[in-house]
């Protein structure tokens, strides 16, 4: 997470992020993204094994994301869930 924070000026301008399962993204990382990526409009978390429902809820509280792809996560029942 500390590594991500040093890029916070760059993160502020990001509007699309897509993570694969091997990215090792977890809830604390997701919260940092919610705090610093203020221009983020689309986030894809397809198959990220360390992201939990609680992390997504906290991310949504912090973010103004418009499109959130939550396919193949441990807590989703649908094969593809888009918010």
N, CA, C and O atoms as a CHARMM CRD file, in Angstrom:
* protein
*
  332
    1    1 UNK  N      0.82200  -1.19100   0.00000 PROA 1      0.00000
    2    1 UNK  CA     0.00000   0.00000   0.00000 PROA 1      0.00000
    3    1 UNK  C      0.86700   1.25700   0.00000 PROA 1      0.00000
    4    1 UNK  O      0.52800   2.22800  -0.67600 PROA 1      0.00000
    5    2 UNK  N      1.96600   1.26500   0.73200 PROA 2      0.00000
    6    2 UNK  CA     2.84100   2.43100   0.75700 PROA 2      0.00000
    7    2 UNK  C      3.36600   2.74400  -0.63200 PROA 2      0.00000
    8    2 UNK  O      3.52000   3.91000  -0.99300 PROA 2      0.00000
    9    3 UNK  N      3.64200   1.70100  -1.41700 PROA 3      0.00000
   10    3 UNK  CA     4.11400   1.90400  -2.77500 PROA 3      0.00000
   11    3 UNK  C      3.11600   2.66800  -3.62000 PROA 3      0.00000
   12    3 UNK  O      3.50200   3.49600  -4.44600 PROA 3      0.00000
   13    4 UNK  N      1.83900   2.39700  -3.42000 PROA 4      0.00000
   14    4 UNK  CA     0.79800   3.09500  -4.17200 PROA 4      0.00000
   15    4 UNK  C      0.72700   4.56300  -3.77900 PROA 4      0.00000
   16    4 UNK  O      0.46500   5.41700  -4.62600 PROA 4      0.00000
   17    5 UNK  N      0.95600   4.86600  -2.50600 PROA 5      0.00000
   18    5 UNK  CA     0.81000   6.23400  -2.02700 PROA 5      0.00000
   19    5 UNK  C      1.82500   7.18700  -2.65200 PROA 5      0.00000
   20    5 UNK  O      1.53200   8.37000  -2.82500 PROA 5      0.00000
   21    6 UNK  N      3.00000   6.69500  -2.98800 PROA 6      0.00000
   22    6 UNK  CA     3.97600   7.59700  -3.60400 PROA 6      0.00000
   23    6 UNK  C      3.54400   8.02700  -4.99900 PROA 6      0.00000
   24    6 UNK  O      4.08000   8.99500  -5.53900 PROA 6      0.00000
   25    7 UNK  N      2.58300   7.32100  -5.58900 PROA 7      0.00000
   26    7 UNK  CA     2.04200   7.69500  -6.89500 PROA 7      0.00000
   27    7 UNK  C      0.73800   8.47900  -6.77700 PROA 7      0.00000
   28    7 UNK  O      0.03100   8.64000  -7.77200 PROA 7      0.00000
   29    8 UNK  N      0.41100   8.96300  -5.60200 PROA 8      0.00000
   30    8 UNK  CA    -0.88400   9.60800  -5.39200 PROA 8      0.00000
   31    8 UNK  C     -1.16900  10.76600  -6.34900 PROA 8      0.00000
   32    8 UNK  O     -2.32600  10.91500  -6.74200 PROA 8      0.00000
   33    9 UNK  N     -0.19700  11.60200  -6.75600 PROA 9      0.00000
   34    9 UNK  CA    -0.52800  12.64800  -7.73400 PROA 9      0.00000
   35    9 UNK  C     -0.98200  12.06300  -9.08100 PROA 9      0.00000
   36    9 UNK  O     -1.87000  12.61000  -9.73400 PROA 9      0.00000
   37   10 UNK  N     -0.37400  10.96600  -9.47900 PROA 10     0.00000
   38   10 UNK  CA    -0.75800  10.30600 -10.72800 PROA 10     0.00000
   39   10 UNK  C     -2.11700   9.62900 -10.56500 PROA 10     0.00000
   40   10 UNK  O     -2.95700   9.68500 -11.46200 PROA 10     0.00000
   41   11 UNK  N     -2.32700   8.99100  -9.41800 PROA 11     0.00000
   42   11 UNK  CA    -3.59500   8.30300  -9.16800 PROA 11     0.00000
   43   11 UNK  C     -4.78500   9.24800  -9.24000 PROA 11     0.00000
   44   11 UNK  O     -5.88100   8.83800  -9.62400 PROA 11     0.00000
   45   12 UNK  N     -4.58000  10.50300  -8.87500 PROA 12     0.00000
   46   12 UNK  CA    -5.67500  11.48000  -8.88000 PROA 12     0.00000
   47   12 UNK  C     -6.24800  11.68600 -10.27400 PROA 12     0.00000
   48   12 UNK  O     -7.39500  12.11100 -10.40800 PROA 12     0.00000
   49   13 UNK  N     -5.47500  11.39300 -11.31300 PROA 13     0.00000
   50   13 UNK  CA    -5.91800  11.62700 -12.69200 PROA 13     0.00000
   51   13 UNK  C     -6.44100  10.37300 -13.39700 PROA 13     0.00000
   52   13 UNK  O     -6.98000  10.46900 -14.49900 PROA 13     0.00000
   53   14 UNK  N     -6.29000   9.21600 -12.78600 PROA 14     0.00000
   54   14 UNK  CA    -6.69500   7.94900 -13.41000 PROA 14     0.00000
   55   14 UNK  C     -8.20700   7.86500 -13.49000 PROA 14     0.00000
   56   14 UNK  O     -8.90300   8.16400 -12.52000 PROA 14     0.00000
   57   15 UNK  N     -8.73300   7.44800 -14.67600 PROA 15     0.00000
   58   15 UNK  CA   -10.19100   7.29700 -14.76500 PROA 15     0.00000
   59   15 UNK  C    -10.64700   5.87100 -15.07400 PROA 15     0.00000
   60   15 UNK  O    -11.84000   5.58300 -14.97300 PROA 15     0.00000
   61   16 UNK  N     -9.73400   4.97400 -15.44700 PROA 16     0.00000
   62   16 UNK  CA   -10.07700   3.56800 -15.67400 PROA 16     0.00000
   63   16 UNK  C     -8.97500   2.71000 -15.07400 PROA 16     0.00000
   64   16 UNK  O     -7.79500   2.93400 -15.34100 PROA 16     0.00000
   65   17 UNK  N     -9.35600   1.72900 -14.26500 PROA 17     0.00000
   66   17 UNK  CA    -8.41500   0.74900 -13.72100 PROA 17     0.00000
   67   17 UNK  C     -8.99000  -0.63800 -13.91200 PROA 17     0.00000
   68   17 UNK  O    -10.18000  -0.87000 -13.69800 PROA 17     0.00000
   69   18 UNK  N     -8.12500  -1.56200 -14.32000 PROA 18     0.00000
   70   18 UNK  CA    -8.53000  -2.95100 -14.47900 PROA 18     0.00000
   71   18 UNK  C     -7.46900  -3.83000 -13.82400 PROA 18     0.00000
   72   18 UNK  O     -6.28200  -3.71500 -14.13000 PROA 18     0.00000
   73   19 UNK  N     -7.90100  -4.70200 -12.92800 PROA 19     0.00000
   74   19 UNK  CA    -6.99400  -5.59300 -12.21900 PROA 19     0.00000
   75   19 UNK  C     -7.30100  -7.03300 -12.57700 PROA 19     0.00000
   76   19 UNK  O     -8.45900  -7.40600 -12.76200 PROA 19     0.00000
   77   20 UNK  N     -6.26200  -7.83300 -12.67200 PROA 20     0.00000
   78   20 UNK  CA    -6.41500  -9.25900 -12.90800 PROA 20     0.00000
   79   20 UNK  C     -6.19600  -9.99400 -11.58400 PROA 20     0.00000
   80   20 UNK  O     -5.69400  -9.40200 -10.62900 PROA 20     0.00000
   81   21 UNK  N     -6.56600 -11.27300 -11.51600 PROA 21     0.00000
   82   21 UNK  CA    -6.41500 -12.01500 -10.26200 PROA 21     0.00000
   83   21 UNK  C     -4.98200 -12.03500  -9.73400 PROA 21     0.00000
   84   21 UNK  O     -4.78300 -12.08100  -8.52000 PROA 21     0.00000
   85   22 UNK  N     -3.98900 -12.00100 -10.60500 PROA 22     0.00000
   86   22 UNK  CA    -2.60300 -12.06300 -10.14400 PROA 22     0.00000
   87   22 UNK  C     -2.05000 -10.71100  -9.68900 PROA 22     0.00000
   88   22 UNK  O     -0.86300 -10.60900  -9.37900 PROA 22     0.00000
   89   23 UNK  N     -2.88200  -9.68200  -9.64600 PROA 23     0.00000
   90   23 UNK  CA    -2.44500  -8.35900  -9.19400 PROA 23     0.00000
   91   23 UNK  C     -2.30700  -8.28900  -7.67300 PROA 23     0.00000
   92   23 UNK  O     -1.72100  -7.34000  -7.15100 PROA 23     0.00000
   93   24 UNK  N     -2.83600  -9.27500  -6.96000 PROA 24     0.00000
   94   24 UNK  CA    -2.79000  -9.31400  -5.49100 PROA 24     0.00000
   95   24 UNK  C     -3.43500  -8.09100  -4.84500 PROA 24     0.00000
   96   24 UNK  O     -3.02800  -7.67100  -3.76100 PROA 24     0.00000
   97   25 UNK  N     -4.42400  -7.53000  -5.50000 PROA 25     0.00000
   98   25 UNK  CA    -5.15700  -6.38800  -4.94200 PROA 25     0.00000
   99   25 UNK  C     -5.95400  -6.85800  -3.73000 PROA 25     0.00000
  100   25 UNK  O     -6.59000  -7.91100  -3.77500 PROA 25     0.00000
  101   26 UNK  N     -5.92100  -6.08100  -2.64500 PROA 26     0.00000
  102   26 UNK  CA    -6.66700  -6.43200  -1.44600 PROA 26     0.00000
  103   26 UNK  C     -7.48700  -5.23300  -0.96300 PROA 26     0.00000
  104   26 UNK  O     -7.43700  -4.16100  -1.56600 PROA 26     0.00000
  105   27 UNK  N     -8.23100  -5.41500   0.11100 PROA 27     0.00000
  106   27 UNK  CA    -9.11200  -4.35300   0.61400 PROA 27     0.00000
  107   27 UNK  C     -8.36700  -3.06100   0.95900 PROA 27     0.00000
  108   27 UNK  O     -8.83100  -1.98800   0.57300 PROA 27     0.00000
  109   28 UNK  N     -7.23100  -3.11500   1.66900 PROA 28     0.00000
  110   28 UNK  CA    -6.52400  -1.85600   1.95400 PROA 28     0.00000
  111   28 UNK  C     -6.10000  -1.11700   0.68400 PROA 28     0.00000
  112   28 UNK  O     -6.16900   0.11100   0.63000 PROA 28     0.00000
  113   29 UNK  N     -5.65800  -1.86600  -0.34600 PROA 29     0.00000
  114   29 UNK  CA    -5.31300  -1.23000  -1.62000 PROA 29     0.00000
  115   29 UNK  C     -6.53700  -0.59000  -2.25600 PROA 29     0.00000
  116   29 UNK  O     -6.45900   0.51500  -2.79500 PROA 29     0.00000
  117   30 UNK  N     -7.65500  -1.27900  -2.19400 PROA 30     0.00000
  118   30 UNK  CA    -8.89500  -0.78000  -2.77000 PROA 30     0.00000
  119   30 UNK  C     -9.33100   0.51300  -2.08200 PROA 30     0.00000
  120   30 UNK  O     -9.83600   1.42600  -2.73700 PROA 30     0.00000
  121   31 UNK  N     -9.14100   0.59200  -0.78800 PROA 31     0.00000
  122   31 UNK  CA    -9.49000   1.80300  -0.04300 PROA 31     0.00000
  123   31 UNK  C     -8.58900   2.96000  -0.43700 PROA 31     0.00000
  124   31 UNK  O     -9.05700   4.09300  -0.55100 PROA 31     0.00000
  125   32 UNK  N     -7.29600   2.69400  -0.64700 PROA 32     0.00000
  126   32 UNK  CA    -6.38200   3.74100  -1.12900 PROA 32     0.00000
  127   32 UNK  C     -6.82900   4.23800  -2.50100 PROA 32     0.00000
  128   32 UNK  O     -6.80700   5.44000  -2.76700 PROA 32     0.00000
  129   33 UNK  N     -7.22900   3.32500  -3.35800 PROA 33     0.00000
  130   33 UNK  CA    -7.73100   3.71900  -4.68200 PROA 33     0.00000
  131   33 UNK  C     -8.95100   4.61700  -4.52400 PROA 33     0.00000
  132   33 UNK  O     -9.06600   5.63100  -5.21300 PROA 33     0.00000
  133   34 UNK  N     -9.85600   4.25800  -3.63000 PROA 34     0.00000
  134   34 UNK  CA   -11.04100   5.07600  -3.38400 PROA 34     0.00000
  135   34 UNK  C    -10.70100   6.45900  -2.86100 PROA 34     0.00000
  136   34 UNK  O    -11.38800   7.43000  -3.18000 PROA 34     0.00000
  137   35 UNK  N     -9.65200   6.55900  -2.06000 PROA 35     0.00000
  138   35 UNK  CA    -9.25200   7.84300  -1.48000 PROA 35     0.00000
  139   35 UNK  C     -8.52900   8.73900  -2.47200 PROA 35     0.00000
  140   35 UNK  O     -8.72400   9.95400  -2.45500 PROA 35     0.00000
  141   36 UNK  N     -7.69900   8.16600  -3.33600 PROA 36     0.00000
  142   36 UNK  CA    -6.81900   8.97500  -4.17600 PROA 36     0.00000
  143   36 UNK  C     -7.23200   9.07300  -5.63600 PROA 36     0.00000
  144   36 UNK  O     -6.84200  10.02300  -6.31500 PROA 36     0.00000
  145   37 UNK  N     -8.00000   8.13100  -6.13500 PROA 37     0.00000
  146   37 UNK  CA    -8.39000   8.15900  -7.55700 PROA 37     0.00000
  147   37 UNK  C     -9.71900   8.88700  -7.71000 PROA 37     0.00000
  148   37 UNK  O    -10.74300   8.26200  -7.98600 PROA 37     0.00000
  149   38 UNK  N     -9.70500  10.17400  -7.53500 PROA 38     0.00000
  150   38 UNK  CA   -10.94100  10.96300  -7.52300 PROA 38     0.00000
  151   38 UNK  C    -11.58400  11.10400  -8.90500 PROA 38     0.00000
  152   38 UNK  O    -12.76400  11.44400  -8.99300 PROA 38     0.00000
  153   39 UNK  N    -10.84600  10.85300  -9.97200 PROA 39     0.00000
  154   39 UNK  CA   -11.39900  10.91400 -11.32700 PROA 39     0.00000
  155   39 UNK  C    -11.81400   9.53600 -11.84000 PROA 39     0.00000
  156   39 UNK  O    -12.26700   9.41600 -12.97800 PROA 39     0.00000
  157   40 UNK  N    -11.66500   8.49400 -11.01700 PROA 40     0.00000
  158   40 UNK  CA   -11.95300   7.13200 -11.44200 PROA 40     0.00000
  159   40 UNK  C    -13.43000   6.96800 -11.79200 PROA 40     0.00000
  160   40 UNK  O    -14.30700   7.29800 -10.99400 PROA 40     0.00000
  161   41 UNK  N    -13.68900   6.46000 -12.97700 PROA 41     0.00000
  162   41 UNK  CA   -15.06000   6.23100 -13.43600 PROA 41     0.00000
  163   41 UNK  C    -15.36200   4.76100 -13.66400 PROA 41     0.00000
  164   41 UNK  O    -16.51700   4.34500 -13.57300 PROA 41     0.00000
  165   42 UNK  N    -14.32000   3.95200 -13.96600 PROA 42     0.00000
  166   42 UNK  CA   -14.51000   2.53200 -14.22100 PROA 42     0.00000
  167   42 UNK  C    -13.44200   1.73500 -13.48300 PROA 42     0.00000
  168   42 UNK  O    -12.25100   2.02900 -13.58400 PROA 42     0.00000
  169   43 UNK  N    -13.88000   0.72900 -12.74300 PROA 43     0.00000
  170   43 UNK  CA   -12.96700  -0.15200 -12.02400 PROA 43     0.00000
  171   43 UNK  C    -13.39200  -1.59500 -12.27200 PROA 43     0.00000
  172   43 UNK  O    -14.54700  -1.96300 -12.05500 PROA 43     0.00000
  173   44 UNK  N    -12.44600  -2.40100 -12.72800 PROA 44     0.00000
  174   44 UNK  CA   -12.70400  -3.82200 -12.96300 PROA 44     0.00000
  175   44 UNK  C    -11.88700  -4.63300 -11.97100 PROA 44     0.00000
  176   44 UNK  O    -10.66100  -4.52300 -11.92600 PROA 44     0.00000
  177   45 UNK  N    -12.57000  -5.44800 -11.17600 PROA 45     0.00000
  178   45 UNK  CA   -11.93700  -6.28300 -10.16000 PROA 45     0.00000
  179   45 UNK  C    -12.12600  -7.76100 -10.47300 PROA 45     0.00000
  180   45 UNK  O    -12.26400  -8.57100  -9.55700 PROA 45     0.00000
  181   46 UNK  N    -12.13300  -8.11400 -11.71900 PROA 46     0.00000
  182   46 UNK  CA   -12.44400  -9.47100 -12.14300 PROA 46     0.00000
  183   46 UNK  C    -11.50800 -10.49900 -11.50500 PROA 46     0.00000
  184   46 UNK  O    -10.30200 -10.50200 -11.75100 PROA 46     0.00000
  185   47 UNK  N    -12.09000 -11.36600 -10.68400 PROA 47     0.00000
  186   47 UNK  CA   -11.37000 -12.48400 -10.11600 PROA 47     0.00000
  187   47 UNK  C    -10.32700 -12.14800  -9.07000 PROA 47     0.00000
  188   47 UNK  O     -9.49000 -12.99900  -8.76800 PROA 47     0.00000
  189   48 UNK  N    -10.33200 -10.96800  -8.50700 PROA 48     0.00000
  190   48 UNK  CA    -9.34500 -10.58700  -7.48700 PROA 48     0.00000
  191   48 UNK  C     -9.64600 -11.34000  -6.18600 PROA 48     0.00000
  192   48 UNK  O    -10.62800 -11.02200  -5.51600 PROA 48     0.00000
  193   49 UNK  N     -8.83300 -12.32100  -5.81600 PROA 49     0.00000
  194   49 UNK  CA    -9.17600 -13.20200  -4.70200 PROA 49     0.00000
  195   49 UNK  C     -9.09900 -12.56100  -3.31600 PROA 49     0.00000
  196   49 UNK  O     -9.67900 -13.09000  -2.36800 PROA 49     0.00000
  197   50 UNK  N     -8.40300 -11.44200  -3.17700 PROA 50     0.00000
  198   50 UNK  CA    -8.21700 -10.83800  -1.85900 PROA 50     0.00000
  199   50 UNK  C     -9.13900  -9.64700  -1.61000 PROA 50     0.00000
  200   50 UNK  O     -9.03000  -8.97900  -0.58200 PROA 50     0.00000
  201   51 UNK  N    -10.03500  -9.38400  -2.54000 PROA 51     0.00000
  202   51 UNK  CA   -11.01100  -8.30800  -2.37200 PROA 51     0.00000
  203   51 UNK  C    -12.27300  -8.90800  -1.77100 PROA 51     0.00000
  204   51 UNK  O    -12.80600  -9.89700  -2.27300 PROA 51     0.00000
  205   52 UNK  N    -12.74400  -8.29200  -0.68400 PROA 52     0.00000
  206   52 UNK  CA   -13.94300  -8.79800  -0.01000 PROA 52     0.00000
  207   52 UNK  C    -15.10700  -7.82400  -0.19800 PROA 52     0.00000
  208   52 UNK  O    -14.94000  -6.69800  -0.66700 PROA 52     0.00000
  209   53 UNK  N    -16.27000  -8.29500   0.18100 PROA 53     0.00000
  210   53 UNK  CA   -17.46100  -7.44800   0.11100 PROA 53     0.00000
  211   53 UNK  C    -17.28600  -6.19200   0.96700 PROA 53     0.00000
  212   53 UNK  O    -17.70600  -5.10400   0.57200 PROA 53     0.00000
  213   54 UNK  N    -16.67200  -6.34600   2.12600 PROA 54     0.00000
  214   54 UNK  CA   -16.45500  -5.20700   3.00800 PROA 54     0.00000
  215   54 UNK  C    -15.53700  -4.16500   2.34700 PROA 54     0.00000
  216   54 UNK  O    -15.76500  -2.96300   2.48400 PROA 54     0.00000
  217   55 UNK  N    -14.52000  -4.61800   1.64300 PROA 55     0.00000
  218   55 UNK  CA   -13.62600  -3.70600   0.93100 PROA 55     0.00000
  219   55 UNK  C    -14.33700  -2.95200  -0.16700 PROA 55     0.00000
  220   55 UNK  O    -14.10400  -1.75900  -0.36000 PROA 55     0.00000
  221   56 UNK  N    -15.20800  -3.64200  -0.89200 PROA 56     0.00000
  222   56 UNK  CA   -15.96700  -2.99500  -1.96600 PROA 56     0.00000
  223   56 UNK  C    -16.92900  -1.95900  -1.39700 PROA 56     0.00000
  224   56 UNK  O    -17.06600  -0.86900  -1.95200 PROA 56     0.00000
  225   57 UNK  N    -17.58900  -2.29100  -0.30200 PROA 57     0.00000
  226   57 UNK  CA   -18.52300  -1.34500   0.32700 PROA 57     0.00000
  227   57 UNK  C    -17.77600  -0.07900   0.76300 PROA 57     0.00000
  228   57 UNK  O    -18.25600   1.03200   0.53900 PROA 57     0.00000
  229   58 UNK  N    -16.61900  -0.24400   1.37500 PROA 58     0.00000
  230   58 UNK  CA   -15.83200   0.91600   1.81000 PROA 58     0.00000
  231   58 UNK  C    -15.33200   1.71600   0.60900 PROA 58     0.00000
  232   58 UNK  O    -15.32800   2.94600   0.64000 PROA 58     0.00000
  233   59 UNK  N    -14.91000   1.02300  -0.44600 PROA 59     0.00000
  234   59 UNK  CA   -14.48700   1.69600  -1.67000 PROA 59     0.00000
  235   59 UNK  C    -15.62500   2.55600  -2.22900 PROA 59     0.00000
  236   59 UNK  O    -15.41100   3.71200  -2.59400 PROA 59     0.00000
  237   60 UNK  N    -16.82000   1.99400  -2.29200 PROA 60     0.00000
  238   60 UNK  CA   -17.96400   2.73700  -2.83500 PROA 60     0.00000
  239   60 UNK  C    -18.31200   3.95500  -1.97600 PROA 60     0.00000
  240   60 UNK  O    -18.77900   4.96900  -2.49500 PROA 60     0.00000
  241   61 UNK  N    -18.08900   3.85800  -0.68300 PROA 61     0.00000
  242   61 UNK  CA   -18.32800   4.99100   0.20600 PROA 61     0.00000
  243   61 UNK  C    -17.36400   6.14300  -0.10300 PROA 61     0.00000
  244   61 UNK  O    -17.72700   7.31100   0.03100 PROA 61     0.00000
  245   62 UNK  N    -16.15300   5.81300  -0.51000 PROA 62     0.00000
  246   62 UNK  CA   -15.11300   6.81200  -0.76300 PROA 62     0.00000
  247   62 UNK  C    -15.07600   7.31500  -2.19800 PROA 62     0.00000
  248   62 UNK  O    -14.51900   8.38100  -2.46200 PROA 62     0.00000
  249   63 UNK  N    -15.64500   6.58400  -3.10900 PROA 63     0.00000
  250   63 UNK  CA   -15.45500   6.82700  -4.53800 PROA 63     0.00000
  251   63 UNK  C    -16.74000   7.30500  -5.21900 PROA 63     0.00000
  252   63 UNK  O    -17.84500   7.11100  -4.71100 PROA 63     0.00000
  253   64 UNK  N    -16.56400   7.92700  -6.36900 PROA 64     0.00000
  254   64 UNK  CA   -17.71500   8.29800  -7.19700 PROA 64     0.00000
  255   64 UNK  C    -17.68400   7.50800  -8.50500 PROA 64     0.00000
  256   64 UNK  O    -18.12900   7.99400  -9.54400 PROA 64     0.00000
  257   65 UNK  N    -17.15400   6.28700  -8.44300 PROA 65     0.00000
  258   65 UNK  CA   -17.04600   5.43300  -9.62000 PROA 65     0.00000
  259   65 UNK  C    -18.43400   5.21500 -10.23600 PROA 65     0.00000
  260   65 UNK  O    -19.43100   5.10300  -9.52300 PROA 65     0.00000
  261   66 UNK  N    -18.47800   5.15700 -11.56100 PROA 66     0.00000
  262   66 UNK  CA   -19.75500   4.96000 -12.27900 PROA 66     0.00000
  263   66 UNK  C    -19.95300   3.51200 -12.71900 PROA 66     0.00000
  264   66 UNK  O    -21.08500   3.03400 -12.78300 PROA 66     0.00000
  265   67 UNK  N    -18.85700   2.81100 -13.02300 PROA 67     0.00000
  266   67 UNK  CA   -18.93300   1.43400 -13.50300 PROA 67     0.00000
  267   67 UNK  C    -17.98500   0.57400 -12.67300 PROA 67     0.00000
  268   67 UNK  O    -16.78100   0.82600 -12.63000 PROA 67     0.00000
  269   68 UNK  N    -18.53700  -0.43600 -12.01800 PROA 68     0.00000
  270   68 UNK  CA   -17.75900  -1.33200 -11.18400 PROA 68     0.00000
  271   68 UNK  C    -18.04000  -2.76100 -11.62300 PROA 68     0.00000
  272   68 UNK  O    -19.16800  -3.24100 -11.51500 PROA 68     0.00000
  273   69 UNK  N    -17.01800  -3.43100 -12.11300 PROA 69     0.00000
  274   69 UNK  CA   -17.14200  -4.80100 -12.60000 PROA 69     0.00000
  275   69 UNK  C    -16.65200  -5.75100 -11.51100 PROA 69     0.00000
  276   69 UNK  O    -15.48700  -5.70500 -11.11900 PROA 69     0.00000
  277   70 UNK  N    -17.54500  -6.60900 -11.02600 PROA 70     0.00000
  278   70 UNK  CA   -17.24000  -7.49400  -9.90600 PROA 70     0.00000
  279   70 UNK  C    -17.43100  -8.95300 -10.29200 PROA 70     0.00000
  280   70 UNK  O    -18.10400  -9.69400  -9.57400 PROA 70     0.00000
  281   71 UNK  N    -16.86400  -9.37300 -11.38800 PROA 71     0.00000
  282   71 UNK  CA   -17.07000 -10.75700 -11.80600 PROA 71     0.00000
  283   71 UNK  C    -16.04400 -11.68400 -11.17500 PROA 71     0.00000
  284   71 UNK  O    -14.88400 -11.32000 -10.97800 PROA 71     0.00000
  285   72 UNK  N    -16.49400 -12.87800 -10.86800 PROA 72     0.00000
  286   72 UNK  CA   -15.65600 -13.95800 -10.34600 PROA 72     0.00000
  287   72 UNK  C    -14.96300 -13.60200  -9.03200 PROA 72     0.00000
  288   72 UNK  O    -13.81200 -13.97900  -8.81000 PROA 72     0.00000
  289   73 UNK  N    -15.66500 -12.88000  -8.16900 PROA 73     0.00000
  290   73 UNK  CA   -15.14700 -12.61800  -6.82500 PROA 73     0.00000
  291   73 UNK  C    -15.76900 -13.62300  -5.86400 PROA 73     0.00000
  292   73 UNK  O    -16.82900 -14.18400  -6.14300 PROA 73     0.00000
  293   74 UNK  N    -15.11300 -13.84600  -4.73800 PROA 74     0.00000
  294   74 UNK  CA   -15.57300 -14.88700  -3.81400 PROA 74     0.00000
  295   74 UNK  C    -16.97200 -14.63500  -3.26400 PROA 74     0.00000
  296   74 UNK  O    -17.65300 -15.58400  -2.87700 PROA 74     0.00000
  297   75 UNK  N    -17.41500 -13.39000  -3.21800 PROA 75     0.00000
  298   75 UNK  CA   -18.71500 -13.06700  -2.62000 PROA 75     0.00000
  299   75 UNK  C    -19.80600 -12.78700  -3.64100 PROA 75     0.00000
  300   75 UNK  O    -20.92900 -12.46200  -3.25500 PROA 75     0.00000
  301   76 UNK  N    -19.51000 -12.90400  -4.94100 PROA 76     0.00000
  302   76 UNK  CA   -20.53500 -12.67200  -5.95900 PROA 76     0.00000
  303   76 UNK  C    -21.13100 -13.99500  -6.40000 PROA 76     0.00000
  304   76 UNK  O    -20.43400 -15.00400  -6.50700 PROA 76     0.00000
  305   77 UNK  N    -22.42400 -13.97400  -6.65300 PROA 77     0.00000
  306   77 UNK  CA   -23.10300 -15.18600  -7.11800 PROA 77     0.00000
  307   77 UNK  C    -23.23100 -15.23300  -8.62400 PROA 77     0.00000
  308   77 UNK  O    -23.35900 -16.31000  -9.20600 PROA 77     0.00000
  309   78 UNK  N    -23.19800 -14.09900  -9.24600 PROA 78     0.00000
  310   78 UNK  CA   -23.34800 -14.03500 -10.69200 PROA 78     0.00000
  311   78 UNK  C    -21.99100 -14.18400 -11.36000 PROA 78     0.00000
  312   78 UNK  O    -20.96100 -13.85700 -10.77000 PROA 78     0.00000
  313   79 UNK  N    -21.99400 -14.67800 -12.59000 PROA 79     0.00000
  314   79 UNK  CA   -20.74000 -14.81000 -13.31100 PROA 79     0.00000
  315   79 UNK  C    -20.17000 -13.44300 -13.68700 PROA 79     0.00000
  316   79 UNK  O    -18.96000 -13.29500 -13.85800 PROA 79     0.00000
  317   80 UNK  N    -21.04000 -12.45400 -13.81200 PROA 80     0.00000
  318   80 UNK  CA   -20.58100 -11.10100 -14.13000 PROA 80     0.00000
  319   80 UNK  C    -21.52100 -10.11100 -13.45800 PROA 80     0.00000
  320   80 UNK  O    -22.71600 -10.08600 -13.75200 PROA 80     0.00000
  321   81 UNK  N    -20.99100  -9.30900 -12.57300 PROA 81     0.00000
  322   81 UNK  CA   -21.79100  -8.33500 -11.86200 PROA 81     0.00000
  323   81 UNK  C    -21.22900  -6.95100 -12.16000 PROA 81     0.00000
  324   81 UNK  O    -20.05900  -6.67500 -11.89500 PROA 81     0.00000
  325   82 UNK  N    -22.06300  -6.09500 -12.70800 PROA 82     0.00000
  326   82 UNK  CA   -21.63800  -4.73700 -13.05200 PROA 82     0.00000
  327   82 UNK  C    -22.56700  -3.75400 -12.36700 PROA 82     0.00000
  328   82 UNK  O    -23.78900  -3.88300 -12.44400 PROA 82     0.00000
  329   83 UNK  N    -21.98600  -2.77800 -11.70100 PROA 83     0.00000
  330   83 UNK  CA   -22.74700  -1.73000 -11.02800 PROA 83     0.00000
  331   83 UNK  C    -22.53100  -0.43600 -11.76800 PROA 83     0.00000
  332   83 UNK  O    -23.07900   0.59600 -11.38000 PROA 83     0.00000
